[in-house]
Amino acid sequence: MTEVVPLIVAAMSFGSVAIVVFVVGRYLSNQATMHRRLPIPTASGSVDLSGNVAPNYFLASLAEKLDEKKFGIQGPIRAKLRRDLIKAGYFSDYAIRLYILARLGLVLALPTFAYIFAQVFFSETSSYTKLGVVAVSALIAVLGPDAYIRRRQRLLQQEYRLTFPDLIDMLVVCSDAGLSLNGAFARVEPEVSKQSRALGTNLMLLGAEMRAGRSTSDALGTFADRLDLDEVRAFVILLRQSVELGTDIGEALRVYSNEMRTKRLLRAEETANKLPVKMVLPLGAFIFPVILMLVLLPVILRLMAVAGGLG
């Protein structure tokens, strides 16, 4: 009887979770149907930056129930979190609330499932081991979202580095064609969005800030902060100096474009030069023992045969 108790507890837990998910799913499904039938105003935040209605009504409905101030996220803390989420590629108005929802879901769900897993499959182990499994899962739930955001930021920075030289080349072409700086950014935005959606969204935010009356220097400064790249900061400083001093922007962009091509070539050569060093560990750990075994195996077999004959 005692062996069946953990299975009954797991089945009851699974059934309870299934019932809650079913009820919540039905409620949110009805809400999603109402949202699809009724016009949704753009000021509600359920429309993304490109003007399309957000497809995930479930998460949007859950996010509407959360209040950031109840969790102490306001003022400088909210501004920093918003900036980090934008750097990670999350531009929606619901980004902060969805982040809170994800953290709450992980903190509640992951330790619960870890406890059920330990209770079912490791029922014979001590209570301290089970407590350790739950504690590790809780730590992963707390630190996991921040680690994921940092990883997204690193991946987007690599994407920006690959796409940014093409952006400068297109700006040079637009500048030679006689477009202004604002017009050049607006013209290259659709082409850049095809290569990098996040960079295209940042360009759209840059154009929106300029059209809203913000100065070109301030808008370019926030653009550099969102991308968080040294190349972009140098590019923004170059444009600021060209605008303030009245020099030819096209010539400055052409010179910087040549420098970016040189940096990209040097970065590729640096990556190629690191490859032999990175190959040392796999060669030493996996290939060299196999080769050594193939060379020494016949000698070892012959020595064993000779030793057996002498015995």
N, C-alpha and C positions, 0 to 999 in steps of 0.2 A: 504493500500500500504506500509506503513512504517513497518508493521509486516513481509512483505515478503522480505524486503531488506537484513536483516541478512542472511536469507536462500540463497538468490542469491549470496551474497558475499562468503558464505561458499562453495556453489557449484562451483563458479568460482575458488576459491582457491584450492579446491580439484581437479578440472579438470586441473589446471595449474601444480600442483604437479604431477598428474598422467601422464601428457604429458612429463614432464621433466624426471620422472623415467623411462618411456617407452623408450625415446630416449637414455638415458644413459645406460639402460639395453641392448638395441640392440647393442650399440657400444661396451660395455664390453663383450657381448656374442660373437661378432665377434672376439674380441681380444682373448677371451678364446679359441675359435676354432683354431685360428692361433697358440696359445701357445701349444695346444695339438698336432697339426700336425707337428710343427717344434721342433727340439731338443732344450732343454733348458739347458744352461751351469750351472754347480753347483755354479760358482762364482757370478751369478746374484742375489743370495739370495732367489730365488723362490723354493729352495729345503730345506726341513726341516732338522733337525739334524739327523734323522734316515735314511736319504738318499732317502726318498720318495718325489715326487713332491707335493707341497702344493696344496690341493684340492680347495681352495677358490681363484679362479683367479680374481674375481671381486674386492675383497679387495686388492689383490696384485697389480692389475692394478691401482687402485686409490692411493695406497700408493706410487707407483713409481712417481706420479705427485707432491708429497709433498717434500719440501726441509726443513730439520730440521733447517738449519742456518737462514732461513727467519723468523722463529718463535723465534729466540734467544736461541735455544737449541744447545749448543756446549760447549766444554771444560768440566769443572767440573759439570755443570748442566746436560749435556748429560750423563756423567759417572754415576751420581747419579740416574738419571731416568732409565738408562739401568740396574743398579744394582737392583733398586726397581722392575722393570719388571721381571727380572730373579728370584728374590725372590718370585714373585707372580706366577711363572711357565710359563712365556712367554719368550721362548728362541730364537724365530725367529729373523732374521736380520731386518725384517720389523716391529718389535714390537713397536719401538718408533714412526714410521710413522703411524701405525695403531692407536696408542694411540692419536696422534695429530688429526687424522681423526675422531676418536670417539668423542673427545672433541669438535671439530668444528661442527660435526653433531648435537650433543646435544645442544650446545649453539644456533645454528640456528633453529633447528626443535622444541625443547621443548617450548620455549617462543612463537613461532608462533602458535603452536597447542593450547597452553594455551589461547592465545588471541582469537583465533577462537572459542574455547569452551566457553569462557566467553561472547563473543559477541553473540553467538547463544542461549545459555541456560540461561544466566544471563543478558539479554539485558536491563532489567528494573533497574538493580543496578546502583550505581553511578560510575563515571569514576575512582575514587580513589580505589574502590574495584577491578575493572578490572586491574588497574595498579599494585595493590598489588599482584594479582594472577600471572601476568606476571613477577613481580620482584621475587616472590618465585620460580617460575619455572626456571628463569634464574639462581638463586642461586643454585638450585638443579642441573642444568646442569653444573655449574662450579665446584661444590664440589663433584658431584656424581662419576666421574671416579676415583678420589683419594680415596674416601671411598671404592669403589669396589676393588681397588688394595690392600688396607690395609686388607680388609676382605679376599681376596684371600691369602694373606700372612699368616694370622692367620690360615686359613683352611689347608694350606700346612704345616705349622709348626706342627699342630696336626697330620697330616698324617705322617710326618717325625718321630715324636715321637713314633708312633705305629710301623713303619717299621724298624727303626734304630736298635733296639735290634736283630731282625732277621738278619740284615746285619752283625752285629758283630759275631753272631753265625756262619754264613757261612764263614766269614773270619777266624775264629778259625779252622774250618774244613779244609779249604784250606791251612792254615799255617801248620797244623799237617800233611797234605799230602805232604809237601815239596815245595809248591809254594812260590815264592817271593811275596813281598808286591804288586808290580805292577801286577804280574800275578794273585794274589788273587783278586784284584779289577776288573781286566778284566774278571775273571771267574764268579764272583758273579753278574756282571752287568745285564746279561739277566734274572737271577732269581729275582733280585730286581725289574726290570722293570715290571714284571708280577704283583707285589703287588703295586708298586707306580711308575708310569711313570715319574713323576717329579724327584724323587730320582734317578731313573735309568739314566735319562738324565744328572743329575749332576755328576754321576759316569762316564758317557761317556766323559763329559768335563774334568774331573779329569784325565782320561787316556789319552785324547788328549793332555793336557798340559804336562804330563810326557813324552809322545812320541815326543813332539816338542822340548824337551831339557830343560824344566824347572825343577828346582830341586824339589825333593820330598817334602821338607819342605814348599816351596813356593806354590806348587800345593795344598797341604793339607790345607794351610792357606786360599787360595781363596775358596776352597771347604767348609770350615767352615763358611766363610763370606756369601756364597750363601745360606747355610741352616739356618744360624742365630739362632742356638740353643746352649745352654750351654753344653748339653751333647756332641755335636759334637766338640765343642771347647776343652773340656776336653779330648776327644778321640784323637784329632789331637795333642794336647800337649803330650799325652802318646806315640803316634807313633813317634813324633819328638825326644823325649828323647831316645826311644828305638833305633832309627836309628843312632843318634849321639853318644850314648854311646856303641852301639854294643851289647845290651842285647837281650835276646830271645824274638822276637815279639810274638810268639805263646803263651808263658806263660803270657805276659802282656795282650794280648787280652783275654785270658781265665779269668784272674782276673777281667778285666773290664767288661766282659760279665756277670759274677756273680753279679757285682755291678749294672749293668743295669737291671737285672732281679729283684733285690731287690728294685730298684727305681720304676720299673713299678708296683710291688706289693704294695709299699707304696702309689703310685699315685692312684691306684685303691681303696685302703682303704680310702684315703682322699676324693675321690669322693663319696664313699658310706657314709662316715660320714657327708658330706655336704647335703645329701639328706633329712634328717629330717628337717633341717633348711629351705631348699627350699620349703618343703611341707607345712610349716606353713601358708604362705600367701594364697595359693589356698584353704586350709582347712578353714581358717578364712573368706575368701571372698565369697566362693561359697557353701561349704558343711555345715558349721555351721549355716548360716541363714536358710537353708532349714530344717535342723533338728529342729531348734528353732521354725520355723513356724509349723511344724508337731506336735510338743509337745504342743504349746500354742493355736493352732487353735480350738481344741474342747473346751478348757476352755473359749476362747473368744466367741464362738458361744453360749455356755450355759449362760454366763453372759449377752449376748445380749438378749437371750430368757427371762431370769429372769427380765431384765430391761424392756422389752416389756410387760411382764405380770403385772409388778407393774404399768406401765403407763396406 
